[in-house]
Amino acid sequence: MGRPERPVDPSAGPVARLAHELRQLRSAAGSPSYRAMAKVAGFAPATLSQAAAGERLPSLAVVEAYVRACGGDPAAWRPRWQEAEREVEQEAGREPVEPRGDGPAPYRGLARFEPDDRHLFFGRDRVLAELVELVCEHRLAVLFGPSGSGKSSLLRAGLVPRLRETMAARGSPAVLRILTPGARPATTYGHLLSPAAGEPESWVVVDQFEEVFTLCNDPQERSRFIDLLLAARAPDSGLRVLIAVRADFYARCAEHCGIAQALNEAGLLLCPMTSEELREAVVGPAQAAGYLVERTLTARLVKEVLAEPGGLPMLSHVLLETWRRRKRRLLTLAGYEAAGGLRGAIAATAEEVYGGLPPEQARAARHVLLRMVVPGQGTPDTRRPSTHEELSQCPDAQVVVERLTRARLLTADEDGVQLAHEALISCWPRLHDWIEEDRERLRHHRMLADAARAWLEHDRDPGALYRGVRLARAEELFPDHASDPALTVPERAFLTAALEARETERLAAARISRRHRMLTGSLSAVLALALLTAFAVWRERDDNLRRRTQEAARRAAGVADALRTTDPRTALLLGAASWRIAELPETRRALLGSLAQPESDTFTETRPSGYSPMPDAPWSAPTAPPGGAGTWSPTAARAGVGSRPAW
């Protein structure tokens, strides 16, 4: 169980009164733990607990988050906080908090330092000297470091001005360019990476080289760009290249032999700043602009940033918010805590801007911010620039971009708009939750955007449209694509064309299938008719043959019956033959008639005229051996033995 809170007296002042009211709201909500409230509010439990401690006035964003975590209406608490702030200012007798954007700030917030901010860039002299030496000794060098280590600011506010001074001192003409790859690096910057003979030497600084892997989805385009960069290694090349890449993309760089070799031979790891360098980065810009920083604030910042890897963007932002809450010319620890602290300042600023948007603009803000994020696959989420054309197609996008840019959460230029820093993704819980909720949709949305762009580049070639599983998945993730505010007009047209092409193909396939069915049915009918005709012809032939056979059998039986008395043996043979030919009633009668005809067992020849027996021997009928001539019997006839005697 948590430690009980120290009681506060609501009559002790505006801060105590506001803290007492916050505690009452929490009690009415069932006294949830600060840890549970932090999951809803997006702030650390300690920040929420400090808001209700009654020791100092919390920021408006923290109060609204506290109220939201307790189920209250943040809009209803805004007047209470403003009233408490006025009373605190009156009691302290100091100037109110200066409005945002009023006067030049010595800190850049989440935005990177530019070459014109060189006078505000402190704490990197040592690594800057190493980097200048590296790029002067090697034609291709690599600077890598974790996200939030200050690579972009080091290149722009440190390296570029130093190189310009070096070139001016040497009197050698050279061209210095700094670029970010984007989605089509070879197509966009190919002419800059191929200087012609006789042209001045070209120094190219490639910042955010990880975009080659996160934004460029064409392997051939990526390989072309890397080959153009690797050409700088040739001794006669008029090109020098420095690549700056996030450390978590080190393995991806190692996939290319040339980049891997440069990492080994001319690579520089951007290490975290030491405590002395951090102290210089905190105090130096303020002193350059005529401000002072409390020692306790400096010590607190140095301690917290040392324990926070990649915490430089958070440091820069919280210093900006502390400067806005300064007491005259002094940046105080109280202003730092009111801003939300190191980890809470970014979320406090973002929530303050987001909470001030009407519902329609709040929905537009979600779409705008998610368009600027590339969900990681095995790597952290990264930012991506959005063109002004993309954002112009989203209602209320311009107003939202203006508000977020004024708060330095976004950076805008003539090419487009993007997140001021990727720290916004990790430090703003609301945005992080949006990404987690829509991670799968975002991943497919990025692929859809690339496919739609390729489709337009190929003059709306039907072969570039989605088909099969990809189209089915896109239809599932974007069911109302025709009115989805997250999609641009080209993306909607791409999906519409893909769905129409699928419907056209389905109808064509249905027509072909119908034709096939009709043809198959017709062929089946013809085949069936041919089979029936052949069967009928065969039956007719069989019937004719049977009739002819039966007729022959009947004729044989009739002849047998006619010869029964005149030629019994022939009648007998014909009767048996007619039964063998066809088993009919007529042939049966003929066969039975042959068996039943009366015949003697033995026939003897009559005595011829003038015959006289031999002397001394009695006369007897001549005999013949069995089966010989002159002897016939019905039994022998049926057995086929003997022959009929000659009469």
C-alpha positions in Angstrom: 0.0 0.0 0.0 1.3 3.5 -0.9 2.4 6.0 1.7 -0.5 8.3 2.8 -0.3 11.9 1.4 0.4 14.8 3.6 -2.7 16.8 4.4 -3.1 20.2 2.7 -5.0 23.2 3.9 -7.2 24.6 1.1 -7.1 28.0 2.8 -3.3 28.2 2.6 -3.3 29.6 -0.9 -4.2 29.0 -4.5 -1.7 26.1 -4.9 -3.0 24.3 -1.8 -6.6 24.9 -2.9 -6.0 23.4 -6.3 -4.2 20.4 -4.8 -7.1 19.9 -2.3 -9.6 20.0 -5.2 -7.5 17.5 -7.2 -7.4 15.1 -4.2 -11.2 15.4 -3.8 -11.7 14.5 -7.4 -9.4 11.5 -7.0 -11.3 10.4 -3.9 -14.6 10.7 -5.8 -13.1 8.4 -8.5 -12.4 5.7 -6.0 -8.9 6.7 -5.0 -7.0 4.9 -7.9 -3.3 4.5 -7.4 -1.0 7.0 -9.1 0.6 4.1 -11.0 -2.9 3.3 -12.5 -3.5 6.9 -13.2 -0.2 7.3 -15.0 -1.3 4.7 -17.6 -4.2 6.9 -18.5 -2.6 10.3 -18.0 0.6 9.7 -19.8 2.7 11.2 -17.0 4.9 9.6 -14.4 3.3 8.7 -11.1 5.6 11.0 -9.3 4.5 13.9 -11.5 0.8 13.3 -10.8 1.6 12.9 -7.1 3.5 16.2 -7.1 0.6 17.9 -8.8 -1.6 17.1 -5.7 1.1 17.7 -3.1 0.3 21.5 -2.8 4.0 22.5 -2.9 4.0 24.3 -6.3 1.6 25.0 -9.1 1.6 22.1 -11.7 1.4 22.8 -15.4 -2.0 23.0 -17.1 -1.2 19.8 -19.1 -0.5 17.9 -15.9 -3.7 19.1 -14.3 -5.7 18.1 -17.3 -4.1 14.7 -17.4 -4.8 14.2 -13.7 -8.4 15.1 -14.2 -8.8 12.9 -17.2 -7.3 10.0 -15.3 -9.9 10.5 -12.6 -12.8 10.5 -15.1 -13.3 14.3 -14.9 -13.7 17.0 -17.6 -10.4 18.6 -18.3 -12.1 21.7 -19.9 -13.9 22.4 -16.7 -10.7 22.5 -14.8 -8.9 24.9 -17.1 -10.5 28.1 -15.5 -9.5 26.8 -12.1 -5.9 26.4 -13.0 -5.8 29.8 -14.7 -7.3 31.5 -11.7 -4.7 29.7 -9.4 -1.9 30.9 -11.8 -3.1 34.5 -11.6 -3.2 34.4 -7.8 0.3 32.8 -7.7 1.7 35.5 -9.9 0.1 38.3 -7.9 1.4 36.8 -4.6 4.9 36.4 -6.0 4.9 39.9 -7.5 6.7 38.7 -10.6 6.0 38.9 -14.3 3.6 36.3 -15.8 4.9 33.5 -17.9 5.9 34.9 -21.2 3.7 33.8 -24.1 5.0 31.1 -26.4 7.1 32.4 -29.3 7.6 35.9 -27.8 11.2 36.8 -28.2 14.2 34.7 -29.3 14.7 31.6 -27.2 18.2 30.4 -26.5 17.1 26.7 -26.7 15.8 24.9 -29.8 13.4 22.5 -28.1 12.9 19.3 -30.2 14.0 21.1 -33.3 17.6 20.5 -34.5 20.2 23.2 -34.4 20.9 24.9 -37.8 24.1 26.6 -39.0 22.7 29.9 -37.9 22.4 28.6 -34.4 26.1 28.1 -34.0 26.4 30.7 -31.3 23.9 28.6 -29.2 25.6 25.3 -29.8 27.7 24.2 -26.8 29.2 21.1 -25.3 30.5 19.3 -28.4 34.0 20.9 -29.0 35.9 17.7 -28.4 33.9 15.4 -30.7 33.6 18.2 -33.3 37.4 18.3 -33.6 37.6 14.6 -34.0 34.9 14.7 -36.7 36.6 17.5 -38.7 39.8 15.5 -38.6 38.0 12.4 -39.8 36.3 13.9 -42.8 39.5 15.7 -43.8 41.5 12.5 -43.8 39.0 10.2 -45.5 36.9 10.7 -48.6 34.1 8.6 -47.2 33.4 8.7 -43.4 30.5 7.5 -41.2 29.2 9.1 -38.0 26.9 6.8 -36.1 25.2 7.2 -32.7 21.9 6.4 -30.9 18.8 8.3 -31.5 18.8 11.4 -29.4 22.6 11.8 -29.3 22.5 15.1 -31.3 23.9 13.9 -34.6 21.9 16.3 -36.8 22.7 19.3 -34.6 26.4 18.4 -34.5 26.5 18.3 -38.3 24.6 21.5 -39.0 25.6 23.8 -36.1 29.0 22.3 -35.6 30.6 20.6 -38.6 29.2 22.7 -41.5 30.3 26.1 -40.0 33.7 24.7 -39.1 34.2 23.2 -42.6 33.2 26.6 -44.2 35.8 28.3 -42.1 38.5 25.7 -43.0 37.7 26.0 -46.7 37.8 29.8 -46.5 41.1 29.7 -44.7 42.7 27.4 -47.3 41.3 29.4 -50.2 40.2 26.2 -51.9 36.9 26.5 -53.7 34.4 23.7 -52.6 30.7 23.1 -52.5 29.2 22.0 -49.2 25.8 20.3 -49.2 23.8 18.6 -46.5 20.9 16.3 -47.4 18.5 13.6 -46.2 17.9 10.6 -48.5 14.1 10.5 -48.5 12.1 7.9 -50.6 14.0 8.4 -53.9 17.5 9.3 -53.0 19.3 8.3 -56.2 16.7 10.0 -58.4 16.6 13.2 -56.3 20.3 13.7 -55.6 22.1 11.7 -58.3 23.2 14.8 -60.1 24.7 16.2 -56.9 26.7 13.1 -56.3 28.3 13.0 -59.7 30.4 16.1 -60.1 31.9 16.7 -63.6 35.5 17.1 -64.2 36.7 20.7 -63.6 34.0 21.5 -61.1 34.9 22.4 -57.5 35.2 19.6 -55.0 31.9 18.7 -53.5 31.4 17.9 -49.8 28.2 16.1 -49.1 26.8 15.4 -45.7 24.1 12.7 -45.7 22.1 13.1 -42.5 19.5 10.5 -41.3 21.0 7.9 -43.6 18.6 5.4 -42.0 15.9 6.8 -44.4 17.5 4.7 -47.1 16.1 1.6 -45.2 12.9 3.1 -43.8 11.6 5.3 -46.6 13.2 3.9 -49.7 11.4 0.6 -50.5 13.0 0.1 -53.9 16.1 -2.1 -53.6 17.5 -0.9 -56.9 17.1 2.8 -56.0 18.8 2.1 -52.7 21.7 0.3 -54.3 22.2 3.1 -56.9 22.3 5.7 -54.1 24.8 3.7 -52.1 27.0 3.1 -55.2 27.0 6.9 -55.9 28.2 7.5 -52.3 30.8 4.8 -52.5 32.2 6.4 -55.7 33.8 9.0 -53.4 36.4 6.5 -52.3 38.2 6.8 -55.7 41.3 9.0 -55.5 40.4 11.0 -58.5 36.8 11.6 -57.4 35.7 15.1 -56.8 33.4 14.0 -54.0 33.8 13.7 -50.3 31.0 12.1 -48.3 30.1 12.0 -44.6 27.2 9.6 -43.6 25.3 10.1 -40.3 23.2 7.1 -39.3 21.4 5.8 -36.2 23.3 3.1 -34.3 20.3 0.7 -34.4 20.8 0.6 -38.2 24.4 -0.5 -37.9 23.5 -4.1 -38.9 21.6 -2.9 -42.0 24.7 -0.8 -43.1 26.9 -3.9 -42.6 24.9 -5.6 -45.3 26.7 -3.5 -47.9 30.4 -4.2 -48.2 31.5 -0.6 -49.0 29.6 0.9 -46.1 30.8 -1.8 -43.8 34.4 -1.1 -44.8 33.9 2.6 -44.2 32.5 1.9 -40.8 35.7 -0.1 -39.9 38.2 2.3 -41.5 36.6 5.8 -41.0 33.8 5.4 -38.5 33.2 7.6 -35.5 30.8 6.7 -32.7 29.1 9.7 -31.1 29.4 9.0 -27.4 27.1 10.5 -24.7 28.1 13.8 -23.3 30.1 14.0 -20.1 28.8 15.9 -17.1 31.0 18.9 -17.9 29.8 18.9 -21.5 26.2 18.7 -20.3 26.7 21.6 -17.9 28.1 23.7 -20.8 25.1 22.7 -23.0 22.7 23.9 -20.3 24.4 27.1 -19.2 26.1 28.2 -22.4 23.0 29.1 -24.5 21.4 30.9 -21.6 24.5 33.0 -21.0 24.9 33.8 -24.7 21.4 35.2 -24.7 21.8 37.1 -21.4 20.0 34.7 -19.0 21.1 32.8 -15.9 20.4 29.3 -14.8 20.0 28.3 -11.1 22.8 26.0 -10.0 20.3 23.6 -8.5 18.6 23.4 -11.8 21.9 22.7 -13.6 22.9 20.0 -11.2 19.4 18.4 -11.5 19.5 18.4 -15.3 23.0 17.0 -15.5 22.1 14.2 -13.1 18.9 13.2 -14.9 20.3 13.4 -18.4 23.3 11.2 -17.5 20.9 8.6 -16.4 18.7 8.9 -19.5 20.3 7.5 -22.7 19.4 9.6 -25.8 18.0 12.3 -23.5 19.4 15.4 -25.4 16.1 16.1 -27.2 14.3 16.0 -23.9 16.9 18.2 -22.3 16.6 20.8 -25.1 12.8 20.8 -24.9 12.5 21.0 -21.1 15.1 23.9 -21.1 12.9 25.7 -23.7 9.8 25.2 -21.5 11.7 26.2 -18.4 12.9 29.4 -20.2 9.3 30.2 -21.0 8.5 29.9 -17.3 11.5 31.9 -16.2 11.5 34.4 -13.4 12.7 37.6 -15.2 16.2 36.6 -16.4 16.5 33.5 -14.3 15.7 29.9 -15.2 14.6 28.3 -12.0 14.1 24.8 -10.7 10.4 25.7 -10.0 9.9 26.5 -13.6 11.5 23.2 -14.6 9.2 21.2 -12.4 6.2 23.2 -13.6 7.1 22.3 -17.1 6.8 18.6 -16.2 10.5 17.6 -15.7 12.8 15.9 -18.1 10.5 13.1 -19.2 7.2 14.9 -18.7 7.9 18.2 -20.5 7.4 16.8 -24.0 4.2 15.1 -23.1 3.0 18.2 -21.2 3.6 20.4 -24.2 2.0 17.9 -26.6 -1.0 17.4 -24.3 -1.5 21.1 -23.8 -1.6 21.7 -27.6 -3.8 18.6 -28.2 -6.1 19.5 -25.4 -6.7 22.9 -26.8 -8.0 21.5 -30.2 -11.7 21.1 -31.0 -12.8 17.5 -31.6 -12.6 17.8 -35.4 -9.1 19.2 -35.2 -8.1 16.6 -32.6 -9.1 13.9 -35.0 -7.2 15.6 -37.8 -4.1 15.9 -35.5 -4.2 12.1 -35.1 -4.2 11.5 -38.8 -1.5 14.1 -39.4 0.8 12.8 -36.7 0.4 9.1 -37.8 1.2 10.0 -41.4 4.6 11.2 -40.1 5.5 7.9 -38.5 7.1 4.8 -40.0 6.3 1.8 -37.7 9.5 -0.2 -37.1 9.9 -3.9 -37.9 12.6 -5.1 -35.5 13.8 -1.5 -35.1 12.3 1.5 -33.3 9.6 3.6 -34.9 11.0 6.4 -37.0 9.6 9.6 -38.5 8.9 10.4 -42.1 8.3 13.7 -43.8 4.9 14.5 -45.2 4.5 16.7 -48.2 2.3 19.8 -48.1 0.2 18.2 -50.8 -0.5 15.2 -48.6 -1.5 17.3 -45.7 -3.7 19.7 -47.8 -6.0 16.8 -48.5 -6.9 16.3 -44.8 -9.5 18.7 -43.4 -8.2 21.0 -40.7 -4.7 19.7 -41.3 -3.2 23.2 -41.9 -4.5 24.6 -38.6 -3.2 21.5 -36.7 0.2 21.8 -38.4 0.4 25.4 -37.5 -0.4 24.8 -33.9 2.0 21.9 -33.5 4.8 23.8 -35.4 4.3 26.8 -33.2 4.8 24.5 -30.2 8.0 23.2 -31.9 6.6 19.7 -32.0 6.8 19.7 -35.8 9.2 21.3 -38.2 8.1 22.7 -41.5 10.0 23.9 -44.6 9.3 24.3 -48.3 9.5 20.5 -48.9 7.1 19.3 -46.2 6.4 18.8 -42.5 7.8 16.2 -40.1 8.1 15.5 -36.4 10.7 17.7 -34.7 12.4 14.7 -33.2 11.7 11.0 -32.8 11.8 11.6 -29.1 8.2 12.8 -29.5 7.2 9.2 -30.4 8.7 7.7 -27.2 8.0 10.5 -24.8 4.3 11.3 -25.7 2.2 8.3 -24.4 -0.8 9.3 -26.5 1.1 9.2 -29.8 2.8 6.0 -28.7 -0.6 4.4 -28.0 -2.0 5.6 -31.3 0.9 3.9 -33.1 0.4 0.7 -31.2 -3.3 0.7 -31.9 -2.8 1.2 -35.7 0.6 -0.4 -36.2 -0.6 -3.0 -38.7 -2.7 -0.4 -40.5 0.2 2.1 -40.6 2.6 -0.5 -42.0 0.2 -1.3 -44.8 -0.6 2.4 -45.2 3.1 3.1 -46.0 3.2 0.3 -48.5 -0.1 1.7 -50.0 1.4 5.2 -50.3 4.5 3.8 -52.1 2.3 1.7 -54.4 0.1 4.6 -55.3 3.1 6.8 -56.0 4.5 4.2 -58.3 1.1 3.8 -60.0 1.0 7.5 -60.8 4.6 7.5 -62.0 3.7 4.8 -64.5 0.7 6.7 -65.8 -1.8 4.7 -63.9 -0.7 1.4 -65.4 -3.2 -1.3 -64.4 -0.3 -3.7 -63.9 0.9 -1.6 -60.9 -2.4 -2.1 -59.1 -2.9 -4.3 -56.0 -4.3 -7.8 -56.7 -5.0 -10.9 -54.7 -4.0 -11.1 -51.1 -2.6 -7.5 -50.9 -5.8 -6.0 -52.3 -7.9 -8.1 -49.9 -5.8 -7.0 -46.9 -6.0 -3.4 -48.0 -9.8 -3.7 -48.4 -10.0 -5.1 -44.9 -7.9 -2.4 -43.3 -9.4 0.5 -45.3 -13.1 -0.5 -45.6 -14.3 3.0 -46.2 -11.4 4.1 -48.4 -13.5 6.5 -50.4 -14.1 8.7 -47.4 -11.2 7.7 -45.1 -9.5 11.0 -43.9 -6.2 9.2 -43.3 -5.9 8.5 -47.1 -4.9 11.0 -49.7 -6.7 11.5 -53.0 -4.1 9.4 -55.0 -4.3 6.6 -52.4 -8.1 6.6 -52.6 -8.0 6.6 -56.4 -5.4 3.8 -56.3 -7.7 1.6 -54.2 -10.8 2.4 -56.2 -9.0 1.6 -59.4 -7.7 -1.7 -57.9 -11.2 -2.7 -56.7 -12.8 -1.8 -60.1 -10.1 -3.8 -61.9 -10.8 -6.7 -59.7 -14.6 -6.4 -60.4 -13.9 -6.1 -64.1 -11.7 -9.2 -64.0 -14.3 -11.0 -62.0 -17.0 -10.2 -64.5 -14.7 -11.2 -67.4 -13.9 -14.5 -65.6 -17.6 -15.0 -65.0 -18.3 -14.5 -68.7 -15.6 -16.8 -69.8 -16.8 -19.4 -67.3 -20.3 -19.0 -68.6 -19.1 -19.5 -72.1 -17.1 -22.6 -71.1 -20.2 -24.0 -69.4 -22.3 -23.4 -72.4 -19.7 -25.0 -74.7 -19.3 -27.9 -72.4 -23.0 -28.4 -72.2 -23.3 -28.2 -76.0 -20.5 -30.7 -76.5 -22.0 -33.0 -73.9 -25.4 -32.8 -75.6 -23.8 -33.6 -79.0 -21.8 -36.4 -77.5 -24.9 -37.8 -75.8 -26.9 -37.6 -79.0 -24.1 -39.3 -80.9 -23.9 -42.1 -78.3 -27.7 -42.6 -78.4 -27.6 -42.7 -82.2 -24.7 -45.2 -82.2 -26.5 -47.3 -79.6 -29.8 -47.2 -81.6 -27.9 -48.2 -84.8 -26.1 -51.0 -82.9 -29.4 -52.2 -81.5 -31.1 -52.1 -84.9 -28.2 -54.1 -86.4 -28.4 -56.6 -83.5 -32.1 -56.9 -83.9 -31.8 -57.4 -87.7 -29.1 -60.0 -87.2 -31.2 -61.8 -84.5 -34.3 -61.7 -86.7 -32.3 -63.1 -89.7 -30.9 -65.8 -87.5 -34.3 -66.7 -86.0 -35.8 -66.7 -89.5 -33.1 -69.1 -90.7 -33.7 -71.3 -87.7 -37.4 -71.4 -88.4 -36.8 -72.2 -92.1 -34.5 -75.1 -91.0 -37.1 -76.3 -88.6 -39.8 -76.1 -91.2 -37.6 -78.1 -93.7 -36.9 -80.7 -91.0 -40.6 -81.1 -90.4 -41.3 -81.4 -94.1 -38.6 -84.1 -94.5 -39.6 -86.1 -91.5 -41.3 -88.8 -93.5 -39.3 -88.7 -96.7 -35.8 -88.2 -95.4 -35.7 -88.9 -91.6 -31.9 -88.6 -91.3 -31.8 -85.1 -93.0 -34.8 -84.1 -91.0 -33.0 -85.2 -87.8 -29.9 -83.2 -88.7 -31.8 -80.1 -89.7 -33.8 -80.2 -86.4 -30.7 -80.3 -84.3 -29.1 -77.6 -86.5 -32.1 -75.3 -86.1 -31.9 -75.6 -82.3 -28.2 -74.7 -82.4 -28.9 -71.7 -84.5 -31.7 -70.3 -82.4 -33.5 -71.7 -79.4 -37.1 -71.0 -80.4 -40.3 -72.8 -79.8 -40.3 -73.9 -83.5 -36.7 -75.3 -83.3 -37.5 -77.0 -80.1 -40.4 -78.8 -81.7 -38.3 -79.8 -84.6 -35.6 -81.2 -82.3 -38.1 -83.1 -80.2 -39.8 -84.3 -83.4 -36.5 -85.7 -84.6 -36.0 -87.6 -81.4 -39.4 -89.0 -81.4 -39.7 -90.1 -85.1 -40.2 -93.9 -85.4 -37.2 -95.6 -87.1 -36.0 -99.3 -87.0 -32.8 -100.2 -85.4 -31.4 -102.0 -88.5 -32.3 -101.9 -92.1 -31.5 -104.8 -94.5 -31.3 -104.7 -98.2 -34.0 -106.5 -100.2 -32.9 -109.5 -102.2 -32.0 -108.4 -105.7 -33.6 -110.0 -108.8 -31.9 -113.2 -110.0 -30.0 -113.6 -106.8 -29.2 -117.1 -105.8 -27.4 -118.0 -102.6 -24.1 -119.8 -102.7 -24.2 -123.5 -102.6 -23.8 -125.4 -99.4 -24.5 -122.2 -97.3 -27.8 -120.9 -96.0 -28.9 -117.5 -97.0 -28.8 -114.7 -94.5 -28.9 -110.9 -94.6 -25.6 -109.4 -95.3 -23.9 -107.8 -92.3 -21.4 -105.1 -92.0 -19.0 -104.2 -89.3 -20.1 -101.6 -86.7 -20.3 -98.3 -88.4 -19.9 -99.8 -91.8 -22.0 -99.3 -94.8 -25.3 -101.2 -95.1 -26.2 -100.8 -91.4 -28.2 -97.8 -89.9 -30.0 -97.3 -86.7 -31.4 -94.2 -85.0 -28.9 -94.6 -82.1 -26.0 -94.6 -84.5 -27.5 -91.7 -86.5 -27.8 -89.7 -83.3 -24.2 -90.6 -82.5 -23.0 -89.6 -86.0 -21.8 -93.2 -86.7 -22.5 -95.3 -89.7 -24.4 -94.3 -92.8 -27.8 -95.0 -94.3 -27.8 -98.1 -96.4 -28.3 -97.8 -100.0 -31.8 -98.8 -101.1 
